[in-house]
Amino acid sequence: MPEFIPLISEQDIQDQIQKTGQRISLDYQTKDLVLVGILKGSFIFLADLSRKITIDHEIDLIGASSYVLHRQSGVYQKTGSEPGKPGRPTCGRYRRHRPDPYQNH
């Protein structure tokens, strides 16, 4: 088996995810934020990014397939449920709330 040589270190990736999460938190602090990921490959990245975002947000997961009856069709189709809100895809129903640091638990 060939040796795997990483091009970007895990630490560099985590640092960039941290910066991206901070930027999203600033840019969307007065807006509704929905992170949308394409299954199956995005869920780990989306989870890491979600943990770095400091504002309330939702996570939606959408499946896509180019296979029909076990053969590649060349046409990508969305899989999963239909959008629940106009203009917003809602295949997953995950809401991430940030705790209020001033509230006693």
Buried (B, 14 or more C-beta within 10 A) or exposed (E): EEEEEEEEEEEEEEEEBBEBBEEBBEEBEEEEBBBBBBBEEBBEEBBBBBEBBEBEBBBBBBEEEEEEEEEEEEEEEBEBEEBEEEEEBBBBEBEBEEEEEEEEE
